[in-house]
Amino acid sequence: MGKLTDLLGLARRRAQELNLPYAGALTPAEAYEVWQLAPGARLVDVRTRAEWDWVGRVPDAVEIEWLSYPGNQANPHFLAQLKREVDPEALVMFMCRSGGRSDKAARAASEAGYPECYNVLEGFEGDLDANGRRNRIGGWRHAGLPWRQS
């Protein structure tokens, strides 16, 4: 459990430094390692159905839209769907395209009684590069972690 303890400690220190109201923040590679090491840990992908279908999916991730497509309207059923899919006692990591929606999801879940919420920094696609393109700076895919095209 030493490696898991170290990773979660690092994530918690980041949360303190960034003044986050949830347990921690992980890079994609750290999140993947935690997912492998922590029994019952869940990765919740909060991107839209269009993103899952057209950009790619993470195998075995729980998929719950934070915003609906089209229109980017808030999903009014997000917490109900989360409670149906993920045990509130589980270590749960939230991921979106680049880390913004997943931060909001982690905040909402934490407020709803999930004590072990983590945001996956950089998200699935990472930040925009100088040419306005993703998948070149950070992100789950850029890190070479498991994903598949629909």
Secondary structure as GFF3:
##gff-version 3
##sequence-region A 1 150
A	DSSP	alpha_helix	2	17	.	.	.	ID=ss1
A	DSSP	beta_strand	24	26	.	.	.	ID=ss2
A	DSSP	alpha_helix	28	37	.	.	.	ID=ss3
A	DSSP	beta_strand	42	45	.	.	.	ID=ss4
A	DSSP	alpha_helix	49	54	.	.	.	ID=ss5
A	DSSP	beta_strand	62	63	.	.	.	ID=ss6
A	DSSP	beta_strand	67	68	.	.	.	ID=ss7
A	DSSP	beta_strand	73	74	.	.	.	ID=ss8
A	DSSP	alpha_helix	78	85	.	.	.	ID=ss9
A	DSSP	beta_strand	92	95	.	.	.	ID=ss10
A	DSSP	alpha_helix	100	111	.	.	.	ID=ss11
A	DSSP	beta_strand	117	120	.	.	.	ID=ss12
###
